[in-house]
Amino acid sequence: MRVIIIEDEKPSARRLQRMLDKIGVQAETMLHSVEESVTWFLENEHPDLIFLDIQLSDGLSFEIFDLVKIKSSIIFTTAYDEYALQAFKLNSVDYLLKPIDPEEMQQAVNKFNSNLNDQSSVTLNFDEIKKLLVNSNEKAYKKRFSVKVGQHLKLISVHEIECIFSENKGTYLHTVDGRNYLIDLTLEQLEDELNPDLFFRVNRTFYVNIKAIKDMVSYTNSRLQIKLNSYNEQDVIVAREKVKDFKAWLE
């Protein structure tokens, strides 16, 4: 049986690894973030069983499954309350409530072993689980983008993005290191995906990140020109009809 642990707190991951060792189960890999996990799953054969924490250092672990199709069985390790855990029961998912009890862990592993031929535990309704774990009144904005670089998949955090622009019918991310990455979304599709505290659409073809603005100068026809930290491929101009809202956004 091939087992891995995905847990952002390294001491907790090592503790779980020791507990598994005591019952004769060896966890061959420990992963600590969404990004690290996605990279690992793209490059390695998937395990039989994953011990999966929900809250990782760079987001909810469910985001891994948005980017990679995983067929492994899962035992969640979580500190969420009993109400939220009803979702796991409904979706035939085992869980261990932190702090993890060794006896309960043994029972969860036994359940996995007894259901090796039952693949129902692999087909999970993550959307239903997320509804119970995330405040329904809190808008969940995009935290990262996945882009293709040759045959590889690269994750780019929104905090690495200076601006997003459209050009020649394509949409590009421009990052703090001065590189452009093509994405499969239009600026219109991004409208509800981007955090408005971080990004503002200054004209038909540009979103800018407030943290990337280096300078602003007056421009013709009551417009503003924005200077970004690294992007200098073309002028970034705030459309006249957007100047008022842009100034309010800056405050």
C-alpha positions in Angstrom: 0.0 0.0 0.0 1.5 3.3 -1.1 0.6 6.2 1.3 1.5 9.9 1.3 0.7 12.7 3.8 -0.3 16.2 2.8 -0.1 18.5 5.9 1.2 22.0 6.1 2.5 21.8 9.6 5.6 19.7 9.4 5.6 18.6 13.1 2.0 17.3 12.6 3.1 15.5 9.5 6.0 13.8 11.2 3.7 12.9 14.2 1.2 11.3 11.8 4.0 9.5 10.0 5.2 8.0 13.3 1.7 6.9 14.2 1.4 5.1 10.9 4.8 3.5 11.4 3.5 1.9 14.6 0.7 0.1 12.8 2.9 -1.0 9.9 2.0 1.6 7.4 4.8 3.6 5.8 4.1 7.1 4.4 6.6 7.5 1.6 6.2 11.2 1.0 5.1 14.3 3.0 3.8 17.4 1.1 3.0 20.7 2.7 1.3 23.0 0.2 -1.1 23.1 -2.7 1.6 24.1 -5.1 4.0 21.4 -3.9 1.3 18.8 -4.1 0.2 19.6 -7.6 3.8 19.4 -8.8 4.3 16.1 -7.1 1.1 14.5 -8.5 2.0 15.6 -12.0 5.5 14.0 -11.8 4.8 10.8 -9.8 2.5 7.8 -9.8 -0.4 8.4 -7.5 -0.6 6.6 -4.2 -3.3 4.2 -2.9 -4.1 6.4 0.0 -3.7 10.1 1.0 -3.9 11.5 4.5 -5.1 15.0 3.6 -5.3 18.1 5.7 -7.9 20.6 4.6 -6.2 24.0 5.3 -2.7 24.2 3.8 -0.2 27.0 3.9 -1.3 28.4 0.4 -5.0 27.5 0.4 -7.6 24.8 0.8 -6.4 21.3 -0.3 -9.5 21.0 -2.5 -7.7 23.3 -5.0 -5.3 20.4 -5.7 -8.2 18.5 -7.2 -9.2 21.5 -9.4 -5.8 21.1 -11.2 -5.0 17.4 -11.1 -7.3 14.4 -11.5 -6.5 12.2 -8.6 -7.9 8.6 -8.1 -6.4 7.9 -4.7 -8.5 7.2 -1.7 -8.5 9.9 0.9 -8.6 10.1 4.7 -9.0 13.7 5.8 -7.2 15.0 8.8 -9.1 18.1 10.0 -9.8 20.4 13.0 -13.3 21.3 11.6 -16.3 20.8 13.7 -18.8 17.9 13.6 -21.3 19.8 11.5 -18.8 20.2 8.6 -17.8 16.6 9.0 -21.3 15.5 8.0 -20.3 16.2 4.4 -17.5 13.7 4.6 -19.9 11.0 5.8 -22.3 11.7 3.0 -19.5 11.4 0.5 -18.1 8.2 1.9 -14.9 9.9 3.0 -13.1 8.8 6.1 -11.8 11.6 8.4 -9.6 12.0 11.5 -10.5 14.9 13.8 -7.4 16.6 15.2 -5.8 15.9 17.6 -5.7 12.5 16.0 -6.4 9.5 18.1 -4.3 6.4 17.3 -7.2 4.0 17.7 -9.4 6.1 15.3 -6.6 6.2 12.8 -6.3 2.4 13.0 -10.0 2.1 12.3 -9.8 4.4 9.3 -6.9 2.4 7.8 -8.9 -0.8 8.5 -11.9 0.6 6.7 -9.7 1.5 3.7 -8.2 -2.0 3.6 -11.7 -3.6 3.8 -13.0 -1.4 0.9 -10.1 -1.8 -1.6 -12.4 -2.9 -4.3 -15.0 -0.2 -3.6 -14.1 2.9 -5.6 -17.0 5.0 -4.3 -14.6 6.6 -1.8 -12.6 8.0 -4.7 -15.5 9.9 -6.3 -15.8 12.9 -4.0 -18.2 15.9 -4.3 -15.7 18.5 -3.3 -18.0 21.4 -4.1 -20.5 20.2 -1.6 -17.8 19.8 1.1 -16.5 23.3 0.3 -19.9 24.8 0.8 -19.9 23.6 4.4 -16.3 24.7 5.1 -16.4 28.2 3.5 -18.7 31.0 4.6 -21.3 31.2 1.9 -21.4 35.0 2.3 -17.7 35.4 1.7 -16.7 35.7 -1.9 -13.9 33.3 -2.8 -11.6 35.1 -5.3 -9.0 33.4 -7.4 -5.7 32.9 -5.5 -3.6 31.5 -8.3 -3.5 30.6 -12.0 -2.2 27.5 -13.6 -0.3 28.1 -16.9 1.4 25.8 -19.3 5.2 26.2 -19.8 6.2 23.7 -22.5 5.1 20.3 -21.1 4.9 21.6 -17.5 2.2 23.2 -15.4 3.2 26.2 -13.4 1.2 27.8 -10.6 1.3 31.6 -10.3 0.0 33.3 -7.2 -2.1 36.5 -7.8 0.5 38.3 -5.7 3.1 37.6 -8.4 1.0 39.3 -11.1 1.6 42.9 -12.0 -1.1 43.2 -14.6 -3.4 41.1 -16.8 -3.9 42.2 -20.4 -5.4 41.2 -23.7 -3.4 41.3 -26.9 -4.0 39.7 -30.3 -7.1 37.8 -29.0 -5.1 36.3 -26.1 -5.0 37.1 -22.4 -1.7 37.3 -20.6 -0.5 37.5 -17.0 2.6 39.7 -16.6 4.5 38.7 -13.5 6.9 40.6 -11.2 9.9 38.9 -12.8 9.0 40.4 -16.1 7.5 37.4 -17.9 4.2 37.0 -19.8 2.0 33.8 -19.6 -0.9 33.0 -21.8 -4.1 31.9 -20.0 -7.4 30.4 -21.2 -9.6 33.2 -19.9 -10.9 36.5 -21.2 -10.8 39.7 -19.2 -14.6 39.5 -19.0 -14.5 36.0 -17.5 -12.0 37.3 -14.9 -14.4 40.0 -13.7 -15.9 38.0 -10.9 -12.7 36.0 -10.3 -10.3 38.7 -9.3 -10.3 40.4 -5.8 -11.4 44.0 -6.4 -9.2 45.1 -3.5 -6.2 43.9 -5.5 -7.1 44.4 -9.1 -8.7 47.2 -11.1 -9.7 47.2 -14.8 -8.3 50.5 -16.0 -9.5 50.1 -19.6 -10.8 47.6 -22.1 -7.5 45.6 -22.2 -5.8 46.0 -18.8 -6.2 44.9 -15.1 -3.6 46.3 -12.8 -2.5 45.1 -9.4 -2.5 47.9 -6.8 0.8 46.6 -5.4 2.6 46.9 -8.7 1.9 50.6 -9.3 5.1 52.6 -9.2 3.9 56.0 -10.4 0.9 57.8 -11.9 1.0 60.8 -14.1 -1.6 63.1 -15.8 -2.3 62.1 -19.4 -4.2 63.7 -22.3 -8.0 64.1 -22.2 -8.2 63.9 -18.4 -6.8 60.4 -18.3 -4.0 58.9 -16.1 -0.9 57.0 -17.2 0.2 54.2 -14.8 3.8 53.2 -14.4 4.2 49.6 -13.2 7.3 48.1 -11.5 8.4 45.9 -14.5 5.8 46.1 -17.3 6.8 48.6 -20.0 5.7 47.0 -23.2 3.0 49.6 -23.9 1.4 52.5 -22.1 -1.1 51.6 -19.4 -3.8 54.3 -19.5 -6.8 54.7 -17.2 -9.8 55.4 -19.4 -11.3 58.8 -18.8 -14.7 57.3 -17.6 -12.8 55.2 -15.1 -10.5 57.8 -13.6 -13.0 58.7 -10.8 -13.5 55.1 -9.7 -9.8 54.4 -10.0 -9.0 57.2 -7.6 -11.6 55.9 -5.2 -10.1 52.4 -5.5 -6.7 53.7 -4.6 -8.1 55.0 -1.3 
